[in-house]
């Protein structure tokens, strides 16, 4: 009887590697939903930060127009022009803020939808 053709038992090292590979595979599968939820949350936070940046940009532009009226044309900037610039600034900021509120209210719905899709 020839024992050379018989399959030798795998070493302990090979068995450990197989178990580690199996564990890693299932461990990653179990954490994927949590990672996808974190990604959805980070995307939602990023959108909120972009909305805030757009509001700050509107504030800066409006303030710049009013400041230019006050500093560049001190003699030519009448009370009427100053009032017009101020009213334009208030309207721009109000519109930007209302748009921001509308988009922010949608964010929570989109975030919940993203979470449900991941679950």
C-alpha positions in Angstrom: 0.0 0.0 0.0 1.4 3.3 -1.1 0.8 6.3 1.3 2.5 8.9 -0.9 -0.6 9.6 -3.0 -2.7 10.2 0.1 -3.6 13.9 0.8 -1.6 15.2 3.7 -3.6 17.0 6.4 -3.4 20.8 6.0 -1.2 22.6 8.4 -2.4 24.5 11.3 -1.3 27.7 9.6 -3.4 27.0 6.5 -6.4 26.3 8.8 -5.9 29.6 10.7 -5.7 31.5 7.5 -8.9 29.9 6.2 -10.7 30.8 9.5 -9.3 34.3 9.4 -10.4 34.8 5.8 -13.9 33.5 6.6 -14.2 35.7 9.7 -13.0 38.8 7.8 -15.5 38.2 5.0 -18.5 37.9 7.4 -17.3 40.7 9.6 -17.1 43.1 6.7 -20.5 42.0 5.5 -22.0 42.8 8.9 -20.5 46.3 9.0 -21.4 47.3 5.5 -24.9 48.5 6.4 -23.5 50.7 9.1 -20.9 52.1 6.8 -23.6 52.9 4.2 -25.6 54.6 6.9 -22.6 56.7 7.8 -22.1 57.6 4.2 -25.7 58.7 3.9 -25.4 60.8 7.0 -22.1 62.4 5.8 -23.7 63.2 2.5 -26.6 64.9 4.3 -24.2 66.9 6.5 -22.3 67.9 3.4 -25.5 69.2 1.7 -26.4 71.1 4.9 -22.9 72.7 4.9 -23.3 73.7 1.2 -26.6 75.4 2.0 -25.0 77.3 4.8 -22.1 78.4 2.5 -24.6 79.6 0.0 -26.3 81.7 2.6 -23.0 83.2 3.8 -22.2 84.0 0.2 -25.5 85.9 -0.2 -24.8 87.7 3.1 -21.4 88.7 1.8 -22.6 90.0 -1.5 -25.4 92.0 0.0 -23.1 93.5 2.7 -20.6 94.4 0.0 -23.2 96.3 -2.0 -24.3 98.3 1.0 -20.7 98.9 2.1 -19.7 100.2 -1.3 -22.6 102.6 -1.3 -21.5 103.9 2.1 -17.8 104.1 1.5 -17.3 104.9 -2.3 -20.0 107.4 -2.9 -20.3 109.3 0.3 -21.4 112.4 -1.5 -23.5 110.7 -4.1 -25.2 108.1 -1.9 -28.4 109.8 -0.8 -30.8 108.5 1.8 -33.0 107.2 -1.0 -30.2 105.2 -2.6 -29.1 103.9 0.8 -32.7 102.8 1.6 -32.9 101.1 -1.8 -29.6 99.2 -1.3 -30.7 98.2 2.2 -34.1 97.0 1.0 -32.4 95.0 -1.8 -30.1 93.5 0.8 -32.9 92.5 3.1 -34.9 91.0 0.2 -31.8 89.0 -1.1 -31.2 87.7 2.4 -34.8 86.9 3.0 -35.0 85.0 -0.3 -31.8 83.1 0.4 -32.9 82.2 3.9 -36.3 81.0 2.8 -34.7 78.9 0.0 -32.3 77.5 2.6 -35.1 76.6 5.0 -37.0 74.8 2.1 -33.9 72.8 1.2 -33.0 72.0 4.8 -36.5 70.7 5.4 -36.1 68.4 2.4 -32.8 67.1 3.8 -34.3 65.3 6.7 -36.8 63.5 4.4 -34.0 62.5 2.0 -31.8 61.4 4.8 -34.6 59.2 6.2 -35.2 57.8 2.7 -31.5 57.0 2.3 -31.4 55.3 5.7 -34.5 53.1 4.8 -32.8 52.2 1.5 -29.7 51.1 3.3 -31.7 49.1 5.9 
